[in-house]
Amino acid sequence: MRPITLLAIATVRACVTAATSLAAGSTQVEHFSFTVPDNVCGFSGTTHIHGTSVFRDTGNGTSFENLAWFGVFTADNGKSLTLQFSGPAKQTSLVIDERAGTVTTVTTDGGLFEKLSITHGPTLTRDAGSVTLVDVYAYTGDPNNPLGDFISETMSDLRGPHPDLFDSGIFCDVAVPYLQGP
C-alpha cells in the first residue's frame, strides 16, 4: 500500500478512535496539519497533510463523520502530487465480540473517496461515489475505546467509479511517469 494512503487511513482511524469515547449526540471538530518524510512509488520526498474532520456520535456504536483531507507529496526532484479525500462516512454498526477478541464496524463512505492529481494540474485517477466497508479490528478489552489493531477489510455495495480500490497499482502506474518525467 502507498505510504500517503496509509497516512490518510491512519488519520481517519485516529479521528474515529478518539471519538469512540464521546457521549452519544456529541460532536467533535478537528483541524489537522502536519508534514512528514515520505516515499511514494519509490520516490523520496515529504508529504504535507491538512484537513478537517467533523465527527458526531449517533449512539449505540454508530457515528457520522464528514472529512476533508488533502495531502501534497513533493518529491526530492521538486515534482508534486496532491491526494484528496472528502465526503461523509456513516458508521452504521459496531459489534464487539469478546469471545473472538474482535470489533467489527460497518461504514459507508461517500463523496470523493480518492483523487490523485498533479498539484495545480490535471487529475490522474479518481475514485468517487459510495462504498460500504466492513472492517475488523482486535478488541482492546475496553468497551469505551474498543478499536485495537486493524485486522481486515471487505468492500460491498460499490457505486461509482472506483478503479484504485480494486487495482492499487493504478496509483503508481499514473504517478511514476509524471514523477520520472523532465
N, C-alpha and C positions, 0 to 999 in steps of 0.2 A: 504494500500500500504506500502511497505517496506521503512523505512527511508533512506537507502542507495540509493534506486531507486529515492526517492523524491529529494535527493541531486543531483543526476545525471540530473533529469529533470529540476531542478532549475538552475543548471549550464548552461545547453544548452539554456534555455529560457533567462537567463541573457545575454548570448552572442548574441542571436538573437535580444532581446530588445535593447541592447546597440548599435547594428549595424543598427537598422532601421533608424537612423538619418544620416547615411553615404550617401555621394553623390553616384549616380549610377556609377558603374565602379570602385569604390574604394575598397581596400582590407584591412581587419583588421586581424592581427595575435595576438592571446592572449595566453600566457602561464599562467597556474594557478596551485596553490598548496596550500592546507590548511588541517588542522586537526580539527575534531570536535568530541565531545562526541556523542555516538550513541547507539541505541538499535535495534538490528537486530533479528527478530524472537524470541523476549523475552530474548535475551542475551545482557547485557550491555557491553560496551567497547568504543573504539574510531575508527574513520574512517579517514584515510589519503587519500586525493584525489589529483591527479595531472593529467595534460594533456595539450593539445594544441588544439586551435580552429583557423582555417583559414576561414574567412568569406569574401565573395565577394557579394556586392550589384549589382545585374544584371539589376536593374531598374524596374520601374512600380510595386513595391511591390514584386518582385521576387528576389531570392538570391540563392547562393550556399555556403555550408559550409562543410568542412572536419574536423571531430572531432576525436580525440583520447583521451579517458577518462579512467583513472584507479582509482579504489577505493579499498583500503585494509582495511577491518574491522578486528580489533584484539579484541577478546572478553577478558573480565577480567580474564578468565581462561587460557589465553595465546594462544588459538587456533585462526587461522587466515583464512579469506576467501578473495578472490580477485574477484571483479566485473569489467568487461571491456566492453567498447563500442568503436567501431572505424568504420569509414566509412563516405561516403558522405551523405549529406542531401540537396535536391534541393527543395526550396520553389517555386512553380510554380504559386501561386495565393495568393493575399492578398486583401480581399474585405472589405471595411468599409461600414457598414450600419448604418448611423447616426440615422435614424428613429428608428431602433431596438436597437441602442446603443451597437452594436456588431462589432467585427472584425473576419472574417473567413479566416484561412490560409489553404492551401493545400500543404503538404510537403511529398516528397518521400524519405524515409530513406533506405539506402542500406548498405551492408557490414555486420559487426558483430554487431547486434542490442544489444545483451547482452550475456555475457559469465560469468558464475559463476564457480569458481574453488577453490579447496583447495590451499592456497598460496604455490607455488612451488610444486604442486601436480596435481592430475587428475581433469579433468573437471567434474562438477556436472550437469550442464544444459547449453544449448546454443541455442540462437535464432539468426539465420543468414538468409541473403537473403534480399529481399526488402519488404517494406510495405508502403502504402500511408496513411497518417494521415490527417484527416480533423479536425482542432482544432478551437474552438470558444472561443473568449475572450471578456470581456467587453471592450467597446471603451472608451478610456481616454478623448476623445474630442480634442486631439492633433494629427493631421494627420502626424506630424513628429515623434511622439512617441505613436503610436495608441494602443499598446497592454496593456490592463489592466488585471484584474483578470481572471484566467483561468476558463472557464465555462464547456466545454465538449469536448469529442474527439470520433471520429469514425474511424474505420480502414477499408481499402479496398485494393484490388489488392495485396493480400498477396502471396509471393513467397518464398519458402524455409521453413526450419523447424522453427517454432515459438511457441513452447509449452508453454512458460511462458506468452506470450501475451494473450492467451485465458484462462489460468488457473494460476492465480497469486499465488495459493497455492503451486505450484511446487517448487518455490524458497525455501520456508521454509521446504517443505517436504524433500528436499535433503540437506539443510543446517543444520537443527536441529540434525539429527543423528550424524553428524560429530562434531558439537559444543558440544553435550552432551557426546560423547564418551570419553574413557580414554585417 
